[in-house]
Structure formats: structure tokens, C-alpha cells
Amino acid sequence: MGITTNMHLSATSWIAKNAQDLGAHRIWIGEDIDLGQEIYSLTSASIVQSENVQVGTAIVPITIHNISTIARAAITLNELNEGKFILGIGIGGIQDLKKKGISLEKPVSALEDAIETLRSLWRGEIVTIKNAYFHLDGFKLRMKKLEEVPIFLGVRGPQMLKLAGEYADGVILSGPRGYLRDAIKSVNQSAQKNNRSPPYKVVWLATIPTSQTEDNKLAKRVVSLIIADTPESVTDKLDIDRDRIEKIRQAVEKNGAEAGVSLITAEILDTFAISGTPDHMIDQYEDLWKMGVNEVVFGPPFVGDWRKATSEVFKELEYRMKSKD
């Protein structure tokens, strides 16, 4: 299950409290920069409310958080989650960072620095480091219990994917299916080149069950926004109608997301999101698992009677699994 800091607490609490009964393996918590709840507080609450379900962040941006606080929070959250917590980190959304006046300076190097710094701190070492995003001068964690926490990277782009293959315990991916295939291949090749086992792979796509007409319209609206924010370098590699993709992008930029709805086909919807009936959604999940994905996230937007829709999808998934056994 995926939740974000910008969701209502009533929704995130319901997900946490019902995750185990639904059959969810983990709850992933994404930070919407400067929106909604505070990421560590929400993660703590989710761990406490969900009891036996594993929890991870996807992601905490290193560009807006103190690196020593990230290190301390990860250890604390891991203890709360009985050693099952995963720290997902990344740079953060480019547009969100621009709004805060934060420019991207050597992001790949900064993320590599963050990984090395966190692991050094968790080993009890004294760390001195300075880059565009954080500065430590002879700093050491003074906590009674130090332990390394798995680090997953939420990344895009060839150099970031290569970094994930070299250093990360896991990678959190999002994007159209054609891109995901290439991204998985890049991560695996990087890991192989560095004599490492391939990192654990998580895919998080927009999730919109569409049992009703209005839900289908919302799904198309969401995908219109996703397409507008997806670089041409990614969409150009997809085996779909590129002219239509460009028309959608131009329509959204000119008149907003609603203008792109009529241009979204079923093929485009399936390329950029998980949507449809529970049966169709699970077909989409199975396609991702066949690509080599280890875990898929049932994530927002949550609209309409989403609690019922969520339960139906998980019931169908349980039925499929039992049938295969």
C-alpha cells in the first residue's frame, strides 16, 4: 500500500489499521514536499497502527532534510518496526525543489555521498563531509543502539539507475512500462558490473480502480498530468502513438489536465497507470512481476469508495494466488 504526506489522516490511518487484514506486505510513505503531514511522524504513526506490517519511506528527499536527522530517524523507525523498516531516499521532484529555490547541483554525487554518510554514521564512525545539500564536521551519532538500515533509492535517469545498481539495497521505480523495462535492465547491468546481487525492485504507479464512468474519467485526467510531466526522452522510447502523446502534452500545458482526457486511450492508460476492474489491475501487476519487479505498490490517488475498491482488488489477488497454488 502506498500513502503520501498530503493525504488525510483518516485515510492513512485506515490503510495502516487494515493493511494486514487486506494482505498487504508493506506500507510505503511518500513525501509531498511542503504539503500535508510531517514524514517521520506519519511513518511512526503508520508503524504503530499497522502492527505487523513492514513500513518504508518512498521517498525522503535528501535535499530538504538534515542528513544526521535522517540517520537518527531511520534507526528509531527501524526499532519501532522491529527491524523491518526500509529507508527510501532520493533527490525529490525537480519542480517542487525549484519552487523552494533549490537548484540541482551534482545530484548523483550528492546521493552517493548520502548513502556513504548514512552507512558510516550507522557504523558509529566520525564523519566530515560537505556538499551542496549537507555539511557535517566531525559528527558522530550518539545513540545507544546503532545498526545499518536498508537503503532504497527512488531514482530516474541513466546515471541514477547506475548508482542504484552499484550501491543501493533496493530501487523504487515509476514511469511508463517501456521505461520500466529499460530501467530494470540498467539497474541489473550495473549491479552485475560491480559484482553485486541485483537490488530489490519496487514499482509505484498511479493506482485508480475504474469500476464507474467517473472513475475512468479521473484516471484519464491523472494520466494526462503524468504525461505532461514525463520527459520527451522517456516518452519517445515508448511503443505508443507519439503524436497523440505530444497532443496530450500540449493540451494539458495550454488548458489543464481536463483538456487531455478525450485523447487518452486504453493503451495509454495501461502504459502510465494501474487502473480498471480488479481483474484487469491484477493482470497489469502480473505483467510487472514478469519484468522482474519484486514488489508493486497499490498507491494513490484514492477517490470515491476507494476503501471498497481496495478490498476488492486484494480479494481478487488472494483468489488468483490460491488458484495458482
Wavefront OBJ file of the C-alpha trace (Angstrom):
o trace
v 0.000 0.000 0.000
v 1.222 3.499 -0.803
v 0.328 6.685 1.045
v 1.645 10.246 0.934
v 2.030 13.048 3.457
v -0.668 15.076 1.668
v -3.436 12.550 2.356
v -5.986 12.996 5.135
v -5.054 11.304 8.390
v -8.364 9.439 8.347
v -7.283 7.791 5.076
v -3.720 6.969 6.119
v -4.953 5.611 9.454
v -7.487 3.356 7.723
v -4.792 1.971 5.446
v -2.399 1.349 8.334
v -5.028 -0.298 10.517
v -6.353 -2.528 7.695
v -3.132 -3.317 5.826
v -2.590 -6.675 7.496
v -6.180 -7.831 7.005
v -6.042 -6.763 3.357
v -2.931 -8.870 2.869
v -0.517 -6.011 2.192
v 3.161 -6.842 2.574
v 4.319 -3.282 3.252
v 3.234 0.348 3.516
v 5.294 2.874 1.548
v 5.116 6.518 2.597
v 5.969 9.252 0.102
v 6.710 12.847 0.995
v 4.886 15.573 -0.920
v 7.332 18.418 -0.359
v 5.823 21.147 1.862
v 2.380 19.508 1.737
v 0.447 17.764 4.480
v 1.838 15.763 7.363
v 5.412 15.580 8.613
v 7.071 12.498 7.111
v 8.659 10.965 10.219
v 5.553 11.487 12.367
v 3.319 9.916 9.733
v 5.733 6.993 9.344
v 5.821 6.440 13.108
v 2.027 6.510 13.321
v 1.743 4.047 10.425
v 4.169 1.635 12.089
v 2.276 1.741 15.392
v -1.159 1.417 13.779
v -0.228 -1.331 11.333
v 1.335 -3.666 13.915
v 2.983 -6.494 11.939
v 3.187 -4.824 8.509
v 6.550 -3.631 7.233
v 6.953 0.095 6.518
v 9.273 2.152 4.320
v 9.684 5.695 3.027
v 9.420 6.348 -0.693
v 10.984 8.784 -0.521
v 12.665 11.191 1.901
v 14.420 13.877 -0.212
v 17.989 14.459 0.974
v 17.777 17.985 -0.477
v 15.432 19.274 2.241
v 16.296 17.145 5.292
v 19.286 17.237 7.627
v 21.361 14.129 6.878
v 22.098 13.425 10.557
v 18.367 13.633 11.324
v 17.666 11.156 8.531
v 20.228 8.803 10.076
v 18.740 9.072 13.575
v 15.151 8.827 12.354
v 15.917 5.689 10.343
v 17.357 3.890 13.377
v 14.399 4.951 15.532
v 11.839 3.893 12.922
v 13.635 0.595 12.398
v 13.413 -0.151 16.097
v 9.707 0.761 16.107
v 9.161 -1.522 13.106
v 11.041 -4.394 14.789
v 13.958 -4.297 12.347
v 11.791 -4.294 9.198
v 11.944 -0.603 8.246
v 13.344 0.484 4.868
v 14.738 3.963 4.274
v 13.885 5.180 0.786
v 15.741 8.347 -0.202
v 16.130 10.435 -3.325
v 16.633 13.952 -4.607
v 12.976 14.989 -4.774
v 10.790 16.368 -7.529
v 12.543 18.930 -9.718
v 9.550 21.283 -9.921
v 8.988 21.140 -6.147
v 12.636 21.941 -5.498
v 12.557 24.851 -7.939
v 9.603 26.329 -6.038
v 11.764 26.246 -2.902
v 14.652 27.911 -4.714
v 16.801 24.768 -4.553
v 18.916 24.174 -7.647
v 20.204 20.733 -8.557
v 23.985 20.578 -8.209
v 25.653 17.250 -8.953
v 22.628 15.229 -7.749
v 24.191 11.834 -8.498
v 27.293 12.637 -6.442
v 25.137 14.047 -3.648
v 23.034 10.894 -3.471
v 26.172 8.757 -3.417
v 27.511 10.953 -0.597
v 24.253 10.453 1.290
v 24.479 6.663 1.079
v 28.091 6.597 2.246
v 27.402 9.134 5.022
v 24.394 7.267 6.391
v 26.195 3.924 6.446
v 29.251 5.471 8.096
v 27.107 7.079 10.788
v 25.280 3.803 11.419
v 28.665 2.113 11.924
v 29.459 4.656 14.641
v 32.136 6.461 12.624
v 33.032 10.151 12.879
v 32.006 11.857 9.638
v 33.187 15.065 7.998
v 31.620 15.909 4.638
v 30.388 18.939 2.742
v 28.393 19.175 -0.478
v 25.608 21.327 -1.906
v 22.972 19.769 0.357
v 24.524 18.844 3.689
v 27.556 19.535 5.866
v 28.907 17.526 8.784
v 32.087 18.448 10.644
v 33.403 15.658 12.856
v 29.879 14.413 13.568
v 29.120 11.105 15.262
v 25.790 9.540 16.183
v 25.435 9.220 19.938
v 22.718 6.608 20.198
v 22.730 3.501 22.371
v 21.873 1.151 19.529
v 23.439 1.631 16.097
v 22.562 -0.583 13.138
v 22.504 -0.300 9.374
v 19.110 0.166 7.747
v 18.392 -0.958 4.158
v 18.627 1.973 1.740
v 16.391 2.092 -1.318
v 16.802 4.799 -3.954
v 13.847 6.475 -5.652
v 15.548 7.467 -8.903
v 15.197 8.087 -12.636
v 17.750 8.700 -15.349
v 20.678 6.555 -16.515
v 23.275 7.772 -14.016
v 20.914 7.470 -11.059
v 19.894 3.954 -12.111
v 23.560 3.020 -12.423
v 24.142 4.370 -8.902
v 21.302 2.218 -7.574
v 22.863 -0.862 -9.125
v 26.240 -0.023 -7.559
v 25.265 0.912 -4.010
v 21.581 0.527 -3.093
v 19.827 -2.336 -1.345
v 16.780 -1.613 -3.479
v 15.355 0.760 -6.049
v 11.921 2.415 -6.252
v 10.833 2.999 -9.840
v 7.947 4.797 -11.517
v 7.136 5.608 -15.105
v 5.591 4.083 -18.236
v 6.066 0.373 -18.837
v 8.563 0.700 -21.672
v 10.729 2.878 -19.449
v 10.437 0.429 -16.549
v 11.789 -2.431 -18.676
v 14.828 -0.357 -19.639
v 15.305 0.895 -16.067
v 15.281 -2.639 -14.626
v 17.794 -3.723 -17.247
v 20.084 -0.773 -16.427
v 19.979 -1.475 -12.676
v 20.712 -5.179 -13.194
v 23.611 -4.481 -15.565
v 25.142 -2.005 -13.122
v 24.882 -4.493 -10.270
v 26.427 -7.257 -12.373
v 29.281 -4.995 -13.423
v 30.018 -4.295 -9.756
v 29.748 -7.969 -8.732
v 26.629 -7.360 -6.666
v 23.295 -9.112 -6.461
v 20.585 -7.101 -8.245
v 18.844 -4.652 -5.898
v 15.281 -5.363 -4.795
v 12.880 -3.622 -7.181
v 9.726 -1.761 -6.220
v 7.401 -0.131 -8.756
v 4.960 2.580 -7.710
v 2.470 3.779 -10.312
v -0.690 5.851 -10.012
v -3.479 3.458 -8.983
v -7.091 4.200 -9.945
v -9.731 1.441 -9.844
v -12.294 2.383 -12.510
v -15.469 0.441 -11.872
v -17.568 3.526 -12.660
v -17.564 6.041 -15.531
v -16.486 8.971 -13.346
v -13.568 6.933 -12.009
v -12.417 6.223 -15.561
v -12.512 9.944 -16.327
v -10.407 10.648 -13.236
v -7.883 8.012 -14.307
v -7.537 9.701 -17.678
v -7.150 13.095 -16.001
v -4.371 11.765 -13.760
v -2.577 10.159 -16.706
v -2.835 13.432 -18.651
v -0.892 15.127 -15.845
v 1.619 12.287 -15.689
v 2.275 12.555 -19.439
v 2.721 16.325 -19.194
v 5.394 15.800 -16.511
v 7.159 12.914 -18.276
v 10.266 13.986 -20.256
v 10.189 13.500 -24.014
v 13.383 11.459 -23.666
v 11.216 8.858 -21.902
v 8.030 9.019 -23.991
v 9.992 8.940 -27.262
v 11.194 5.437 -26.421
v 7.698 4.047 -25.913
v 5.909 1.856 -28.410
v 2.772 4.036 -28.477
v 1.304 6.818 -30.633
v 3.898 9.580 -30.125
v 1.846 12.181 -31.992
v -1.046 11.600 -29.618
v 1.291 11.819 -26.612
v 2.543 15.188 -27.865
v -1.028 16.413 -28.401
v -1.876 15.421 -24.820
v 1.176 17.241 -23.513
v 0.341 20.412 -25.439
v -3.340 20.299 -24.435
v -2.514 19.982 -20.748
v 0.102 22.735 -20.850
v -2.362 25.066 -22.569
v -5.693 24.269 -20.875
v -5.019 21.972 -17.934
v -5.495 18.260 -17.240
v -9.146 18.173 -18.310
v -8.104 19.057 -21.876
v -6.143 15.821 -22.209
v -8.909 13.433 -21.086
v -10.525 12.897 -24.501
v -7.137 11.992 -26.006
v -6.314 9.196 -23.546
v -6.805 5.712 -24.999
v -6.996 2.427 -23.098
v -3.474 1.595 -24.275
v -2.086 4.891 -22.972
v -3.945 4.432 -19.680
v -2.380 0.997 -19.179
v 1.069 2.346 -20.091
v 1.159 5.054 -17.421
v -1.087 3.800 -14.598
v -2.708 0.812 -12.920
v -6.434 1.125 -13.489
v -9.577 -0.736 -14.495
v -11.513 -3.529 -12.807
v -9.815 -5.569 -10.052
v -9.263 -8.408 -12.543
v -7.625 -6.112 -15.103
v -5.483 -4.376 -12.461
v -4.056 -7.693 -11.314
v -3.268 -8.591 -14.925
v -1.232 -5.374 -15.005
v 0.522 -6.280 -11.756
v 1.412 -9.708 -13.116
v 2.968 -8.085 -16.192
v 5.195 -6.048 -13.856
v 6.241 -9.148 -11.905
v 7.184 -10.827 -15.186
v 9.513 -7.882 -15.892
v 11.480 -8.741 -12.765
v 9.731 -6.432 -10.302
v 9.739 -7.759 -6.733
v 7.033 -5.552 -5.289
v 4.273 -3.317 -6.651
v 2.603 -0.532 -4.709
v -1.157 -0.032 -4.584
v -0.980 3.721 -4.307
v -2.990 6.931 -4.583
v -4.963 8.722 -5.840
v -7.728 7.309 -3.656
v -11.151 8.574 -4.745
v -14.796 7.616 -4.492
v -15.447 4.475 -2.460
v -11.755 3.623 -2.526
v -11.871 1.523 0.636
v -14.285 -0.899 -1.027
v -12.291 -0.857 -4.271
v -9.063 -1.568 -2.396
v -10.613 -4.526 -0.579
v -11.941 -5.926 -3.884
v -8.526 -5.765 -5.550
v -6.801 -7.513 -2.658
v -9.501 -10.187 -2.511
v -9.084 -10.842 -6.233
v -5.318 -11.004 -5.798
v -5.679 -13.526 -2.957
v -8.023 -15.610 -5.121
v -5.548 -15.589 -8.020
v -2.681 -16.649 -5.751
v -4.677 -19.517 -4.240
v -5.744 -20.675 -7.702
v -2.125 -20.867 -8.837
v -1.138 -22.836 -5.741
l 1 2 3 4 5 6 7 8 9 10 11 12 13 14 15 16 17 18 19 20 21 22 23 24 25 26 27 28 29 30 31 32 33 34 35 36 37 38 39 40 41 42 43 44 45 46 47 48 49 50 51 52 53 54 55 56 57 58 59 60 61 62 63 64 65 66 67 68 69 70 71 72 73 74 75 76 77 78 79 80 81 82 83 84 85 86 87 88 89 90 91 92 93 94 95 96 97 98 99 100 101 102 103 104 105 106 107 108 109 110 111 112 113 114 115 116 117 118 119 120 121 122 123 124 125 126 127 128 129 130 131 132 133 134 135 136 137 138 139 140 141 142 143 144 145 146 147 148 149 150 151 152 153 154 155 156 157 158 159 160 161 162 163 164 165 166 167 168 169 170 171 172 173 174 175 176 177 178 179 180 181 182 183 184 185 186 187 188 189 190 191 192 193 194 195 196 197 198 199 200 201 202 203 204 205 206 207 208 209 210 211 212 213 214 215 216 217 218 219 220 221 222 223 224 225 226 227 228 229 230 231 232 233 234 235 236 237 238 239 240 241 242 243 244 245 246 247 248 249 250 251 252 253 254 255 256 257 258 259 260 261 262 263 264 265 266 267 268 269 270 271 272 273 274 275 276 277 278 279 280 281 282 283 284 285 286 287 288 289 290 291 292 293 294 295 296 297 298 299 300 301 302 303 304 305 306 307 308 309 310 311 312 313 314 315 316 317 318 319 320 321 322 323 324 325
